[in-house]
Amino acid sequence: MTPRPAHIPASFLTRFAPILVIGLAALVIRTPWGTDHPRLAALLFLWITADSLATGLALRHRLNGERPAGRVVLATIVLGLLSAVIGLTPPLRAALSSMPWAVALIAALVGGHVLWGLAGAWGARRQPRGQRLEAAMACLLPPPFARLIAREQALLHLALFQWRVPPDVPAGCQAFSYHRDLTPLMSGLLAAQVMEMVVIDVALGIHHRTAALILFAVGDISVVYLLGLTKSLRLRPVLLTPQGVRIRFGILADRLIAYDAIVDVRDGAGLTKRGPENHSPLLAPNVALTLATPLERRRFLRPARTITTVALAVDEPQAFIRALRWRLDQGRAQESS
């Protein structure tokens, strides 16, 4: 069989092509031409940055058959303008400040965006509790940044404030844990991380206090993230919901597979991590779901892959298989009746 050539998805190009264009523009304004024409170079860089990001946003939505909301477009343009101002060289920034009309235009766009965003963020309080922050941030920042901030806040809240809370199991769902074998490993990693922080702080603090403080801060962040991941493994079990199998693996994976998309479920003890699509990245899978329709998964700069099996790991695979088969049989009986 002839291997398929590597394919770069259009969504990848719409995300990274603007970055390339902005990078080239940043090089141009640092040439002698930019030095000789500082005002023109500053305005051109601001326009290219804002226009590239807005065009990439519009193309990504068009690929999905959607139209970006006006608030999202304005947020992207404002982000581009502020990033461009920061990216200007000091002479070009001085040239920009010498044009009051340009400064006033940027200030008006930023002020309008902030006021519009704050009004939308105030309305986001009506959203469900777990979605309020992301909805509020989406009114002030482009969607990727809003999702990133919401996820970071959720992880910090999980790591620092959620202690002795029960697992997240909505009503009508059956939960299956997978953290039993991972807890000793993650606890050992946490202990090793703390010991490493202490050793580095003592060893470097004698002669390189600044480097020790930087590494200590990085270590603190790593401990918080590792603690959040460890706790999420217990608090977010795999669920059999009324709609389908919700495969979760802490904060790393969360996917719902409808029951009618599953042909069969079997023991996956013989599977390898690189065989099917594995949703338990730190464990060897022990349950395999055969899909009714093969799915094509595109991978970064690699040939697309056809997925017919989804694998996961649970602490009690046989109990999970029995429960899932019962639900599959119930669904088929309802369809035939």
Contacts in CASP RR format, 6 or more apart in sequence:
PFRMAT RR
TARGET T0000
AUTHOR 0000-0000-0000
METHOD contacts of the structure
MODEL  1
MTPRPAHIPASFLTRFAPILVIGLAALVIRTPWGTDHPRLAALLFLWITA
DSLATGLALRHRLNGERPAGRVVLATIVLGLLSAVIGLTPPLRAALSSMP
WAVALIAALVGGHVLWGLAGAWGARRQPRGQRLEAAMACLLPPPFARLIA
REQALLHLALFQWRVPPDVPAGCQAFSYHRDLTPLMSGLLAAQVMEMVVI
DVALGIHHRTAALILFAVGDISVVYLLGLTKSLRLRPVLLTPQGVRIRFG
ILADRLIAYDAIVDVRDGAGLTKRGPENHSPLLAPNVALTLATPLERRRF
LRPARTITTVALAVDEPQAFIRALRWRLDQGRAQESS
3 303 0 8 1.000
4 303 0 8 1.000
4 304 0 8 1.000
5 303 0 8 1.000
6 301 0 8 1.000
6 302 0 8 1.000
6 303 0 8 1.000
7 298 0 8 1.000
7 303 0 8 1.000
7 304 0 8 1.000
8 301 0 8 1.000
9 298 0 8 1.000
10 59 0 8 1.000
10 63 0 8 1.000
11 60 0 8 1.000
11 63 0 8 1.000
12 300 0 8 1.000
14 56 0 8 1.000
14 59 0 8 1.000
14 60 0 8 1.000
14 63 0 8 1.000
15 56 0 8 1.000
15 60 0 8 1.000
17 52 0 8 1.000
17 56 0 8 1.000
18 52 0 8 1.000
18 53 0 8 1.000
18 55 0 8 1.000
18 56 0 8 1.000
21 48 0 8 1.000
21 52 0 8 1.000
22 48 0 8 1.000
22 49 0 8 1.000
22 52 0 8 1.000
22 53 0 8 1.000
25 44 0 8 1.000
25 45 0 8 1.000
25 48 0 8 1.000
25 49 0 8 1.000
26 45 0 8 1.000
26 87 0 8 1.000
28 34 0 8 1.000
28 41 0 8 1.000
29 41 0 8 1.000
29 42 0 8 1.000
29 44 0 8 1.000
29 45 0 8 1.000
29 88 0 8 1.000
29 89 0 8 1.000
29 92 0 8 1.000
30 89 0 8 1.000
33 41 0 8 1.000
34 40 0 8 1.000
34 41 0 8 1.000
34 92 0 8 1.000
35 91 0 8 1.000
38 91 0 8 1.000
38 92 0 8 1.000
38 94 0 8 1.000
38 95 0 8 1.000
39 95 0 8 1.000
39 96 0 8 1.000
39 98 0 8 1.000
39 99 0 8 1.000
41 92 0 8 1.000
41 95 0 8 1.000
42 88 0 8 1.000
42 92 0 8 1.000
42 93 0 8 1.000
42 95 0 8 1.000
42 96 0 8 1.000
42 102 0 8 1.000
43 96 0 8 1.000
43 99 0 8 1.000
43 102 0 8 1.000
45 84 0 8 1.000
45 87 0 8 1.000
45 88 0 8 1.000
45 92 0 8 1.000
46 81 0 8 1.000
46 84 0 8 1.000
46 85 0 8 1.000
46 96 0 8 1.000
46 102 0 8 1.000
46 106 0 8 1.000
48 84 0 8 1.000
49 80 0 8 1.000
49 81 0 8 1.000
49 83 0 8 1.000
49 84 0 8 1.000
50 76 0 8 1.000
50 77 0 8 1.000
50 80 0 8 1.000
50 81 0 8 1.000
50 84 0 8 1.000
53 76 0 8 1.000
53 77 0 8 1.000
53 79 0 8 1.000
53 80 0 8 1.000
54 73 0 8 1.000
54 76 0 8 1.000
54 77 0 8 1.000
57 68 0 8 1.000
57 72 0 8 1.000
57 73 0 8 1.000
57 76 0 8 1.000
57 142 0 8 1.000
58 68 0 8 1.000
58 73 0 8 1.000
61 67 0 8 1.000
61 68 0 8 1.000
71 116 0 8 1.000
71 117 0 8 1.000
71 120 0 8 1.000
71 139 0 8 1.000
72 138 0 8 1.000
72 142 0 8 1.000
72 143 0 8 1.000
74 109 0 8 1.000
74 112 0 8 1.000
74 113 0 8 1.000
74 116 0 8 1.000
75 113 0 8 1.000
75 117 0 8 1.000
75 140 0 8 1.000
75 141 0 8 1.000
75 142 0 8 1.000
76 142 0 8 1.000
77 109 0 8 1.000
78 109 0 8 1.000
78 110 0 8 1.000
78 113 0 8 1.000
79 141 0 8 1.000
79 142 0 8 1.000
79 145 0 8 1.000
81 106 0 8 1.000
81 109 0 8 1.000
81 110 0 8 1.000
82 110 0 8 1.000
85 93 0 8 1.000
85 96 0 8 1.000
85 106 0 8 1.000
88 96 0 8 1.000
96 102 0 8 1.000
96 103 0 8 1.000
97 103 0 8 1.000
113 140 0 8 1.000
114 140 0 8 1.000
116 139 0 8 1.000
117 139 0 8 1.000
117 140 0 8 1.000
118 139 0 8 1.000
118 140 0 8 1.000
119 139 0 8 1.000
120 136 0 8 1.000
120 139 0 8 1.000
121 135 0 8 1.000
121 136 0 8 1.000
121 137 0 8 1.000
121 139 0 8 1.000
121 140 0 8 1.000
124 132 0 8 1.000
124 135 0 8 1.000
124 136 0 8 1.000
124 138 0 8 1.000
124 139 0 8 1.000
125 132 0 8 1.000
125 136 0 8 1.000
127 135 0 8 1.000
130 154 0 8 1.000
133 149 0 8 1.000
133 150 0 8 1.000
133 153 0 8 1.000
133 154 0 8 1.000
134 146 0 8 1.000
134 147 0 8 1.000
134 149 0 8 1.000
134 150 0 8 1.000
137 145 0 8 1.000
137 146 0 8 1.000
137 149 0 8 1.000
137 150 0 8 1.000
138 146 0 8 1.000
140 146 0 8 1.000
141 149 0 8 1.000
151 251 0 8 1.000
154 251 0 8 1.000
155 224 0 8 1.000
155 225 0 8 1.000
155 228 0 8 1.000
155 251 0 8 1.000
156 224 0 8 1.000
158 228 0 8 1.000
158 231 0 8 1.000
158 232 0 8 1.000
158 235 0 8 1.000
158 251 0 8 1.000
159 224 0 8 1.000
159 225 0 8 1.000
159 227 0 8 1.000
159 228 0 8 1.000
159 231 0 8 1.000
160 224 0 8 1.000
162 231 0 8 1.000
162 235 0 8 1.000
165 235 0 8 1.000
167 175 0 8 1.000
167 177 0 8 1.000
167 234 0 8 1.000
167 235 0 8 1.000
167 236 0 8 1.000
167 237 0 8 1.000
168 235 0 8 1.000
168 236 0 8 1.000
168 237 0 8 1.000
169 175 0 8 1.000
169 237 0 8 1.000
169 239 0 8 1.000
170 239 0 8 1.000
170 241 0 8 1.000
172 241 0 8 1.000
172 242 0 8 1.000
173 239 0 8 1.000
173 240 0 8 1.000
173 241 0 8 1.000
173 242 0 8 1.000
173 246 0 8 1.000
174 239 0 8 1.000
174 240 0 8 1.000
174 323 0 8 1.000
175 237 0 8 1.000
175 238 0 8 1.000
175 239 0 8 1.000
176 237 0 8 1.000
176 238 0 8 1.000
176 239 0 8 1.000
176 240 0 8 1.000
176 314 0 8 1.000
176 315 0 8 1.000
176 316 0 8 1.000
176 319 0 8 1.000
176 320 0 8 1.000
176 323 0 8 1.000
177 234 0 8 1.000
177 237 0 8 1.000
177 238 0 8 1.000
177 314 0 8 1.000
177 315 0 8 1.000
177 316 0 8 1.000
178 233 0 8 1.000
178 237 0 8 1.000
178 238 0 8 1.000
178 249 0 8 1.000
178 280 0 8 1.000
178 283 0 8 1.000
178 312 0 8 1.000
178 313 0 8 1.000
178 314 0 8 1.000
178 315 0 8 1.000
179 233 0 8 1.000
179 234 0 8 1.000
179 237 0 8 1.000
179 315 0 8 1.000
180 315 0 8 1.000
181 283 0 8 1.000
181 315 0 8 1.000
182 233 0 8 1.000
182 282 0 8 1.000
182 283 0 8 1.000
183 230 0 8 1.000
183 233 0 8 1.000
183 234 0 8 1.000
185 282 0 8 1.000
186 226 0 8 1.000
186 229 0 8 1.000
186 230 0 8 1.000
186 233 0 8 1.000
187 230 0 8 1.000
189 226 0 8 1.000
190 223 0 8 1.000
190 226 0 8 1.000
190 227 0 8 1.000
190 230 0 8 1.000
193 219 0 8 1.000
193 222 0 8 1.000
193 223 0 8 1.000
193 226 0 8 1.000
194 223 0 8 1.000
196 219 0 8 1.000
197 215 0 8 1.000
197 216 0 8 1.000
197 219 0 8 1.000
197 220 0 8 1.000
197 223 0 8 1.000
200 212 0 8 1.000
200 215 0 8 1.000
200 216 0 8 1.000
201 212 0 8 1.000
201 215 0 8 1.000
201 216 0 8 1.000
203 212 0 8 1.000
204 211 0 8 1.000
204 212 0 8 1.000
204 215 0 8 1.000
205 211 0 8 1.000
205 212 0 8 1.000
228 251 0 8 1.000
229 250 0 8 1.000
229 251 0 8 1.000
229 252 0 8 1.000
232 250 0 8 1.000
232 251 0 8 1.000
233 249 0 8 1.000
233 250 0 8 1.000
235 250 0 8 1.000
236 248 0 8 1.000
236 249 0 8 1.000
236 250 0 8 1.000
236 251 0 8 1.000
236 254 0 8 1.000
237 248 0 8 1.000
238 245 0 8 1.000
238 246 0 8 1.000
238 247 0 8 1.000
238 248 0 8 1.000
238 312 0 8 1.000
238 314 0 8 1.000
238 320 0 8 1.000
239 245 0 8 1.000
239 246 0 8 1.000
239 248 0 8 1.000
240 246 0 8 1.000
240 320 0 8 1.000
240 323 0 8 1.000
240 324 0 8 1.000
240 327 0 8 1.000
241 256 0 8 1.000
243 256 0 8 1.000
243 258 0 8 1.000
243 259 0 8 1.000
244 256 0 8 1.000
244 257 0 8 1.000
244 258 0 8 1.000
244 259 0 8 1.000
244 327 0 8 1.000
245 256 0 8 1.000
245 257 0 8 1.000
245 259 0 8 1.000
245 262 0 8 1.000
245 289 0 8 1.000
245 324 0 8 1.000
246 254 0 8 1.000
246 255 0 8 1.000
246 256 0 8 1.000
246 257 0 8 1.000
247 253 0 8 1.000
247 254 0 8 1.000
247 255 0 8 1.000
247 256 0 8 1.000
247 257 0 8 1.000
247 279 0 8 1.000
247 310 0 8 1.000
247 312 0 8 1.000
248 254 0 8 1.000
248 255 0 8 1.000
249 279 0 8 1.000
249 280 0 8 1.000
249 281 0 8 1.000
249 282 0 8 1.000
249 312 0 8 1.000
252 281 0 8 1.000
253 279 0 8 1.000
253 280 0 8 1.000
253 281 0 8 1.000
255 279 0 8 1.000
257 289 0 8 1.000
257 291 0 8 1.000
257 310 0 8 1.000
259 327 0 8 1.000
259 328 0 8 1.000
259 331 0 8 1.000
260 292 0 8 1.000
261 291 0 8 1.000
261 292 0 8 1.000
261 293 0 8 1.000
262 289 0 8 1.000
262 290 0 8 1.000
262 291 0 8 1.000
262 292 0 8 1.000
262 324 0 8 1.000
262 328 0 8 1.000
263 290 0 8 1.000
263 291 0 8 1.000
263 292 0 8 1.000
264 289 0 8 1.000
264 290 0 8 1.000
265 287 0 8 1.000
265 288 0 8 1.000
265 289 0 8 1.000
265 290 0 8 1.000
265 321 0 8 1.000
265 324 0 8 1.000
265 325 0 8 1.000
265 328 0 8 1.000
266 287 0 8 1.000
266 288 0 8 1.000
266 290 0 8 1.000
266 321 0 8 1.000
267 286 0 8 1.000
267 287 0 8 1.000
267 288 0 8 1.000
267 317 0 8 1.000
267 318 0 8 1.000
267 321 0 8 1.000
268 285 0 8 1.000
268 286 0 8 1.000
268 287 0 8 1.000
268 288 0 8 1.000
268 311 0 8 1.000
268 317 0 8 1.000
269 284 0 8 1.000
269 286 0 8 1.000
269 317 0 8 1.000
271 278 0 8 1.000
271 284 0 8 1.000
271 285 0 8 1.000
271 288 0 8 1.000
271 309 0 8 1.000
271 311 0 8 1.000
272 284 0 8 1.000
273 281 0 8 1.000
273 284 0 8 1.000
273 285 0 8 1.000
275 309 0 8 1.000
275 311 0 8 1.000
276 285 0 8 1.000
276 288 0 8 1.000
276 307 0 8 1.000
276 308 0 8 1.000
276 309 0 8 1.000
276 310 0 8 1.000
276 311 0 8 1.000
277 297 0 8 1.000
277 307 0 8 1.000
277 309 0 8 1.000
277 310 0 8 1.000
277 311 0 8 1.000
278 285 0 8 1.000
278 311 0 8 1.000
278 312 0 8 1.000
279 310 0 8 1.000
279 311 0 8 1.000
279 312 0 8 1.000
280 311 0 8 1.000
280 312 0 8 1.000
280 313 0 8 1.000
283 313 0 8 1.000
284 313 0 8 1.000
285 311 0 8 1.000
285 312 0 8 1.000
285 313 0 8 1.000
286 313 0 8 1.000
286 314 0 8 1.000
286 317 0 8 1.000
287 311 0 8 1.000
287 312 0 8 1.000
287 313 0 8 1.000
287 314 0 8 1.000
287 317 0 8 1.000
287 320 0 8 1.000
287 321 0 8 1.000
288 309 0 8 1.000
288 310 0 8 1.000
288 311 0 8 1.000
289 309 0 8 1.000
289 310 0 8 1.000
289 311 0 8 1.000
289 312 0 8 1.000
290 308 0 8 1.000
290 309 0 8 1.000
291 307 0 8 1.000
291 308 0 8 1.000
291 309 0 8 1.000
291 310 0 8 1.000
294 306 0 8 1.000
294 307 0 8 1.000
294 308 0 8 1.000
295 306 0 8 1.000
295 307 0 8 1.000
295 308 0 8 1.000
296 304 0 8 1.000
296 305 0 8 1.000
296 306 0 8 1.000
296 307 0 8 1.000
297 304 0 8 1.000
297 305 0 8 1.000
297 306 0 8 1.000
297 307 0 8 1.000
298 304 0 8 1.000
298 305 0 8 1.000
299 305 0 8 1.000
314 320 0 8 1.000
END
